[in-house]
Every structure is written in structure tokens, then in C-alpha cells.
Amino acid sequence: MASSVVRAVWTFTRDEDEDWVPSREPAEDENLRRAVETLLLGIASAQAAQTYLAAWRADSQRWESGFTLATASAAAERVSPGTVRLIDLYGQFEDCDIAAGEFDAMLQDYAAAARAAES
């Protein structure tokens, strides 16, 4: 029997304070959602999102793992080629892991949402 892999899809909406609120399908635990939300607080514009994504991809290509890219609110550490650890800086969530491919796709989807909101 063949198993199928379901790609997680992240979407982004604005709340009443104009902060980005992420959601994931299929749903994951609330801590991961809160970790992504906290990371994105430091990436508030489309330009910042594109810059962060480009830096993340450049570091991934250069080092594959063992690097960290932080925002003012959280950090993302590439702990292995397949895993990114989201690190809390201010007590907003528990450190947690996300698949590297999902993290990259989430950043790309966020950059697209931010561009669309600014146009």
C-alpha cells in the first residue's frame, strides 16, 4: 500500500492590530503556530519577508545546517538538513521543530501574502 505525504499549507491573515496570524492545514499543535507567528512579528513587510527568505536560502545553500537566522522576536536554527528549530527569545512559545522544506515553503507563502497585502 502506498502512503501519501500531505504538504502542509500555511495561510496568513491580518488581525485587528494588523499583525499577521498564520494558520496551517493540516492543523498542527498551537505551539508551532504561535512559534511561526512570533517569528513573523519581526518580518512585518513584504520587503523584509523577501529579504529574510533570500538570506535563509543563501545560508541553507552555503552551510546546509548549523546556522541561525533571527528576527527581533524569535530565531530559526537549521539543526540538520531536514529540520529547523524555532527558538523562543521572550517566553512566547516552547522551542519546536518544523521540517526544513515546510519552513521554506511557509516563508515563501508569507512573502507572497505580504506582497499581496501591500499592492
N, C-alpha and C positions, 0 to 999 in steps of 0.2 A: 504494500500500500504506500503510495507516495504521499509525503506530507507537504503541506503548502506553508510558505512563510508569508505572513501578513505584514506588509510595510506599514509602520506607524505613520500617521499623518497628523502633523501639527497645524493648528489654525490659530489665528490671533485676532482678538477684538480689543477695542478700547473700552475702559471703564469710565465712570463718571469723572474721574480725575485725569483722564486722558492717558493713563498708564496702559501698557499692553498686558492683556491677560491671555496666556496660552491655554489651549486645550488639546488633548491628544486622543486620537482614535486608532486602535482600541484604547480605552481608558487605562491608565496606569495608576499607581498609588499617588495620593495627593502630595506626598513629599517631592517626587520628581517634578510634578507640575509647578510646585512652589519654587523648587530649585531653578527651573528654567525661567520662571517669572522674575526671580531675584536677579539672575544673571542679566536678563534683558533690561532691567532698570538702568543699568549703566550703558546701554546701547539704545539711546532714545530716538535717534533719527535714521532716516534711510541711508544717509552717507556714513554714519557711524556703523550701521549694520553691515554695509558693504565693505567698509574698511576692516572690521573685525573678521568677517568671513574670509576676506583675502589674506589677512595675516594668519588666520587659523590654517588655511590651506597651504600657505607658503611654509609655515613651521611644520606641518604634517609631512610635506614633501621632503623638507630638508632633514628632519630628525626622526620621523615616523612615530616615535614615542619619547617620553621623558621630558616633556616641556609643559609649561603652564602659560595660559593667556588669561589675564584677569580683567575685570571691569571694576568700577568703583564699589560694586555691591557683592560680587562673587567671583570665583575663579573656575576655570575649566582646565583640568590637567589630563594630558594624554598619557595614561598609565601603561598602555600597551597598544599595539597596532589596532586592536579591535575595541578598545574601551576608553571612555572618557569619564573622569570623575569630576562631578560638580562639587565645589568646595565652598562651604558657607564661611563668610567673613564676619557676620554680625548676629548670629543666632537666629536666623530666619528659617532654616531648614537643616536637616541632617545630611551630611555629605552622602552622595549617592552616585551610582554609576549609570551610564547610558551607553549604548552601542555607538561606536565611532561613526558609522555610516548614518545612523539615525540623528546624531548630533549635527553632522554636516548638513543633512537634509533639512533639519529643523532651522538651522541658521539661514539656509537659502530661502526657505519658506517665509521666515521672519523678514528678511531683507526685501522680499517681493511684497509682503503686506505693508511694510513701512513705505516703500516706493509708491504703492497704490494709494495709500492714505495721504501722501504729500502731493499727488497730482490732481 
